[in-house]
Amino acid sequence: VYISGVLHHLNHPGKGVSEMVRVLKPGKRVVMMETNPLFPTNFLAAIFQPYERNVLKVHKSSLLRWAGENALKVVECSNFLYTPPKPNFLLPLLNKMEDWFPRIPIVKEFSINLCLVAVKTS
């Protein structure tokens, strides 16, 4: 099961994870890509756009907690970098950020997305 940018739109993201795990066969993987609230444009979207407000509730720790609550064995939980397509005027800066973010330990936590890969154990 693969989802991208879904959990922060749910009132109860943990229940969304439970439903994914329910339909997942044992031994199969779930991949969750989610918006990182630490990335500046994600943070601003969460502050100024009510439908993005729950971005502030999804962190690595919450992804790991929801995985644990659903008996998933975590394979990886990491920051995921890519250059977003907007805003256009920031693209040159965002492209440079994508190059140097992974090289700086603290700064890499400010990636645009988070990614959790886990396996259903039973």
N, C-alpha and C positions, 0 to 999 in steps of 0.2 A: 504494500500500500504506500503510495506517495502523495504527500500533500505539500503545497507551497503557499504560504501566506494566508492560511485558513484559520488557524487557532485564535488569532487576535480578533477575529470577527465574531467569535462565539461568546455567548454570555457565560458559559461554563466550559472552558477549553479542556479541562480534565475529562469531562464526559465525552467530548469529541474524541479524545485519545482512547478512551475505553471502548467506544464504538469501533474505531479502527482495529483495535486489538481483537474485538469480538469476531470480526469477519476475517481476520488473518489466520491462516493455517499455521499450526505449530512448525517451528523451524524456518519460517519465512520472515522476511524483513519488512520493517516499516521505516520510511524516510520522511522526516519532518523538516521542512525548510520554513523558517519563521523570521519575521522582521525583527532586527536587533534594535531595541529602544535606545541604545547608546550611539547609534549612527546619527549624526546631526540632522539630516533631513527627515529621518524616521521620527526622531524626537519632536521636531517642529510640527510634523503632520499630526502626531498624537496630541499635541497641545492645541492646535488650531482647527482640526477637523474632528468633530465629535464621533464620526463613524470609525475613526482610527484610534480612539482613546485607549482601547485595550492593548495597544502596542506596548504601553508602559507596564503591562502585567506579565509579559512573556520574556523570560530571561533563560540563560542556560540552566540555572537552578530549578526553574519551574519545569522545563523540558525533562530534566533528570528526575524530578519528583514524580511527574506524571508517568514516566517510563517505569519507575520503581513501583508505583501504586498499581500498575497493570502487569506486573511480573515480566517485564521486558528486560532482556539482557542487552545493555548498551554496548555497541561496537565502537561508536564514536560520537562525541558531542563537541562540535568545533565552530569556529567562526568561518563564515563563507563570504568570500569577496567576489564582487563583480561590479562593473560600472553600470549604474542605472541609466536609463535612456533620457531622463529629465532631471532637473531643468537643463536645457541646452547650454545656457551660459556657464554652467559649472562643469561641463564635460571635460575640458582640458585638466582642470584641477582634480576631478574624480578619477580620471585615468592615471594621473601621477600618484594619487593616493593608493590606488589598487596595486601599484608597483612597490611602494615602500611600506605599506601597512604590515604585511606579514613579517617583515624584518625587525620590527620594533616590538618587544614583548608586551608592554602595557598598551601601546597604541592599537595593536591588532585586535584588542577587545572591542574596538569601535567599528568593526566590520558592518556591512550593510545587512547581512543575514546571519542567522544561526542555523546549524544543521545538526540533527540528531539522527543517527542510524542505530536501529536496535532489532533484535531477533525475539520472536515469541518463543518462549521456552517450553510451554505445554499447551 
